Amino acid sequence: MNSILEELWYGNICPNTEWRETTKEAKMLMGYISDHYDSLQSTLTNKQKEMLEKFTDCHAELADINEREIFVYAFKLGARIAIEMLSLDI
């Protein structure tokens, strides 16, 4: 079995593509978002639909950036915790 670093090197670990189980609360919220989006779409002109589509694209891009930044922060924090734990005299 390869080490975690070897697995990362060979591309066998890719956190941003890993499946995460969705909570009941998140599923419910996604349903509300979908329902409201569909209701809104049905009332818009073509120009307004285009603007909404651009808005949702930008929002999705921002969410991706935020998720990446949170991952980097959490990874660094985990590494600092591990380093501190290794340096303790127990």
Secondary structure by P-SEA (a helix, b strand, c coil): cccaaaaaaacccccccbbbbbcaaaaaaaaaaaaaaaaaaaaccaaaaaaaaaaaaaaaaaaaaaaaaaaaaaaaaaaaaaaaaaaccc
